[in-house]
């Protein structure tokens, strides 16, 4: 006998654990799924890789046809059978509900654990109907297949060496003057809040390597000059560069540092500057290519997905 445990929740308390994964129509093949399918991050998809295996949706995110979407609230429904098995959701094989310690999440359980997530960590002792994989060569092979299919669905890899690099100073956008991989911004010295912004990419999502970090631009140098005698080179390991920066890396004879697309530059960096100053960034390498959605997919996430009901 099938049961349908479910629960609605605001997704703001623990967004990465609560935001659903969107699997675009035809991501795995014609009509697989037949329409966009939304599942919880830990919900496993059944994929045939020299035999059927289960892979959590969150481990299939590729920055294109499979991604996590922001929502204000979400309701998750799971179908529970007498034993763990495979169901078709929008014509895509997925798993039925498997109790691995999160039954208290669902409201029909009697006592709801308000802090529980829609998915619990996988228990290797669980009696799954297919072999379970959340990494390794099998998952990599599926990623390769998904990347190969994405262009046929209208996705493109865009090359932009500076990844739309710009500043937001007290809410106002400032564009750079650019030469090769150097960018110079003219910034009012009175600025109180400065954010370095760019588009981002994930190396793993474009097949570069297994690096799963979200990367914006890669800095090789950062300096400030007010044109009146104040010249200040900012070390890449300056402790003030914290929010939005990955760790400093050594590369050959230089140091580099990636930012994550939204990095804070505290105002102590330009203390003593008069009127305005030049902020110069020298990039170590062109920004990574990034997936760009087909026009039909370009919709503001919170406008389209304010509330979702997911399997």
C-alpha angles and dihedrals in degrees: 000000000000124000128193110214110188145163138180121218142166107259096213099084097068105001101178091052094042108035110099126241115240116214108194120228112274093009092135097032141307108333091354091146102009091207134011108296125206121201137164115269095254096043108119126230119211110232128179109229105157083320133003119292136172120239124179112245092235089062091055096057107131105170091250125048093011121044145137115260128208116240135171093220137359138191118210122204122189128187112223120197132186087271136008110283147149123276132183113242111184084340093303116118110241135161128267118235114298118193106226096155106298102095089116088068092073121082095222089063092086098236113049121210100217092196095052122110123227088250131041125208110277115263110217088209091061117118099239122181092226133025111280123226129178098167145358133074096324093056090044090053091053091049089053091052093048092050091049092053098045097081090055087059093053101267117136135193107233122206115212113154093204096034094223091304113193143142131245108208114186089332096314122113118234121195122212133235104236136204118171105308096342125096128190124196128192106218130183109246087223091067112128101186124033127181126186107215136188143149115270143218137186116227092216092054093057096042098253097124140310094285106130097187122122104240131193117171127337116233125213095169141012126187142165126211126173093191091238102085102292110115118164129178111204114215113231089231093051105142090227090068097081114115112075098003129112119216124289113265131200114229119180105300098347144056123241136185131197122212122208101232098276116052128169121230107196117220093240086077091071099034110145096027116133126221098330139351141203116244110198125193123189113196122216094212140354114281117264120265112262134207115255119200125234112261092256089062097050100106128134103259098224092046092053101033106035090133129010138186109207137185 
